[in-house]
Amino acid sequence: MRFDVITLFPEIITPMLAHGVNRRAFDQGLIAVRFWNPRDYASGNYRRIDDRPFGGGPGMVMMADPLAACLAAIRQDRQQDRLQAPLLLFSPMGERLTHASVEQHAQSSGAILLCGRYEGIDQRFIDREVDGQISLGDFVLSGGELAAMALLDAVARLQPGVLGDDQSAVQDSFHPNADGLLDCPHYTRPEVWQGLEAPAVLMSGHHADIKQWRRHQSLITTAKLRPDLIVAARAQGRLGPDDEAVLLQGP
């Protein structure tokens, strides 16, 4: 799997590839990441990659030509068409990144990631070359690098052998096997911290009771923090009578 990242600031992303548990995916070659700076493909002495927007207004706009030349170099190097290596732009206008879309990327051959900067990118380049747009949420970042890191991190942790226990990914809040609910609370030693005790059931050794407690806590937490996920779980038939009884009782 290979991701090519078009960015003016690769140094923002590179530390993530060398630290944390997910670095195993990059160290072991499960995911190859290459960086491409559009300034290297700009013409003129100043290697200019942006200019003032037509019609006036604040900020600068990334120019189409340097991006097109950079993209052409990537496609020549990859020897793959747009279907095998789509160009994805990080933008507030894009589709929200979800666990389902992350899983699709994790099972693909990779993609080309475009990290925009400044006021935006010449729309003509977007219309002609961009295959999809991705958003982290309804807010604006200074550039697409943080969003690219989020996608790479999420994809890396789904690669076999990256996490210490493959069940760690299966038990994630938004994994399909987790019924779309938020995760339950977690505790570790010491048993008593600043007068607060860890739940006794977790130290009981009764696996069935522990499993039931975790399910109940997951339901209660989700109902409190993300009631929309409860609605979705009901609509998809993921909640049974016992679950509904827990929700009826409340915290």
ZAMARGU-4260 file (C-alpha; in steps of 0.2 Angstrom, whole numbers, plus 5000, padded with zeros to 4 digits):
<rodrens>
0) 5000/5000/5000 | 5007/5017/4995 | 5002/5035/4999 | 5009/5050/4990 | 5007/5066/5000
5) 5007/5083/4991 | 5012/5095/5003 | 5022/5111/5006 | 5027/5106/5023 | 5032/5087/5024
10) 5041/5090/5040 | 5024/5092/5049 | 5020/5074/5045 | 5036/5064/5045 | 5038/5063/5064
15) 5022/5053/5065 | 5029/5040/5054 | 5044/5037/5066 | 5034/5037/5083 | 5021/5027/5092
20) 5014/5010/5089 | 5009/5014/5071 | 5027/5017/5065 | 5027/4998/5064 | 5016/4999/5048
25) 5029/5011/5040 | 5045/5003/5047 | 5039/4986/5040 | 5034/4993/5024 | 5016/4989/5026
30) 5012/5007/5021 | 5024/5017/5010 | 5023/5035/5011 | 5031/5047/4999 | 5031/5066/5000
35) 5030/5078/4985 | 5032/5097/4986 | 5023/5106/4973 | 5036/5120/4974 | 5049/5108/4966
40) 5037/5109/4950 | 5035/5128/4950 | 5043/5138/4937 | 5053/5155/4939 | 5066/5160/4950
45) 5055/5161/4965 | 5046/5144/4963 | 5030/5152/4965 | 5015/5141/4969 | 5002/5154/4974
50) 4994/5170/4968 | 4981/5183/4972 | 4963/5177/4969 | 4953/5184/4954 | 4940/5196/4960
55) 4950/5201/4975 | 4948/5196/4993 | 4960/5190/5007 | 4973/5177/5006 | 4981/5168/4991
60) 4976/5154/4980 | 4987/5139/4976 | 4990/5139/4957 | 4985/5124/4945 | 5001/5122/4935
65) 5013/5117/4949 | 5000/5105/4956 | 4997/5098/4939 | 5015/5095/4936 | 5018/5087/4953
70) 5003/5076/4950 | 5010/5070/4933 | 5026/5066/4941 | 5018/5055/4954 | 5007/5046/4942
75) 5022/5042/4931 | 5032/5036/4946 | 5017/5025/4952 | 5013/5019/4935 | 4995/5018/4941
80) 4979/5026/4934 | 4966/5036/4944 | 4956/5021/4949 | 4971/5013/4957 | 4978/5029/4965
85) 4964/5042/4967 | 4968/5060/4971 | 4960/5065/4987 | 4959/5083/4993 | 4957/5087/5012
90) 4943/5101/5013 | 4929/5106/5024 | 4918/5103/5008 | 4922/5084/5008 | 4914/5069/5015
95) 4916/5066/5034 | 4930/5054/5037 | 4922/5038/5046 | 4928/5022/5052 | 4920/5014/5037
100) 4929/5025/5024 | 4945/5022/5034 | 4943/5003/5032 | 4940/5005/5013 | 4957/5015/5012
105) 4965/5001/5023 | 4961/4988/5010 | 4965/4998/4995 | 4982/5000/4986 | 4983/5018/4993
110) 4980/5035/4986 | 4987/5052/4982 | 4984/5065/4996 | 4983/5083/4992 | 4986/5095/5007
115) 4980/5112/5003 | 4986/5128/5010 | 4981/5147/5010 | 4964/5152/5004 | 4962/5137/4994
120) 4966/5129/4977 | 4962/5134/4959 | 4945/5126/4956 | 4950/5121/4939 | 4963/5110/4946
125) 4950/5102/4958 | 4937/5100/4944 | 4949/5091/4932 | 4960/5081/4944 | 4953/5078/4961
130) 4943/5062/4963 | 4937/5064/4981 | 4937/5076/4995 | 4938/5072/5014 | 4934/5082/5029
135) 4937/5079/5047 | 4923/5090/5053 | 4914/5107/5052 | 4930/5117/5055 | 4944/5125/5046
140) 4963/5120/5048 | 4978/5130/5042 | 4982/5116/5030 | 4978/5098/5025 | 4993/5090/5034
145) 4984/5087/5050 | 4970/5078/5041 | 4983/5068/5031 | 4990/5062/5047 | 4973/5057/5054
150) 4970/5047/5039 | 4987/5039/5039 | 4986/5035/5057 | 4969/5027/5056 | 4974/5017/5041
155) 4990/5011/5049 | 4983/5004/5065 | 4971/4993/5054 | 4986/4984/5046 | 4989/4966/5052
160) 5002/4965/5066 | 5003/4984/5069 | 4993/4984/5086 | 4999/4972/5100 | 4983/4963/5100
165) 4972/4963/5084 | 4956/4963/5095 | 4961/4981/5100 | 4955/4987/5082 | 4940/4976/5083
170) 4934/4984/5099 | 4936/5001/5093 | 4920/5012/5096 | 4916/5013/5077 | 4921/4996/5072
175) 4906/4987/5064 | 4908/4973/5077 | 4906/4986/5091 | 4888/4990/5086 | 4892/5008/5082
180) 4893/5012/5101 | 4906/5022/5111 | 4919/5012/5120 | 4916/5008/5139 | 4927/5016/5152
185) 4944/5008/5156 | 4954/5007/5172 | 4971/5001/5177 | 4982/5000/5193 | 4982/5006/5207
190) 4965/4999/5212 | 4962/5015/5222 | 4968/5032/5215 | 4966/5048/5226 | 4951/5039/5235
195) 4943/5034/5219 | 4941/5015/5217 | 4941/5005/5201 | 4924/4995/5198 | 4925/4979/5208
200) 4918/4969/5194 | 4933/4972/5183 | 4944/4963/5196 | 4931/4949/5200 | 4938/4937/5187
205) 4920/4933/5181 | 4922/4936/5162 | 4903/4935/5159 | 4900/4949/5172 | 4914/4959/5165
210) 4907/4958/5147 | 4890/4963/5153 | 4897/4978/5163 | 4906/4984/5148 | 4891/4983/5137
215) 4880/4992/5150 | 4893/5006/5152 | 4895/5007/5133 | 4876/5010/5131 | 4875/5022/5145
220) 4890/5032/5139 | 4884/5033/5121 | 4866/5038/5127 | 4874/5052/5136 | 4887/5059/5124
225) 4881/5053/5107 | 4862/5049/5108 | 4862/5050/5089 | 4872/5034/5089 | 4859/5025/5099
230) 4846/5031/5087 | 4856/5023/5072 | 4859/5007/5082 | 4840/5005/5085 | 4837/5008/5066
235) 4849/4995/5061 | 4842/4982/5074 | 4858/4982/5084 | 4850/4984/5101 | 4842/4969/5110
240) 4829/4969/5124 | 4843/4969/5137 | 4851/4984/5129 | 4834/4994/5129 | 4831/4989/5148
245) 4848/4997/5152 | 4844/5013/5142 | 4827/5014/5151 | 4835/5013/5168 | 4848/5026/5164
250) 4865/5030/5172
</rodrens>
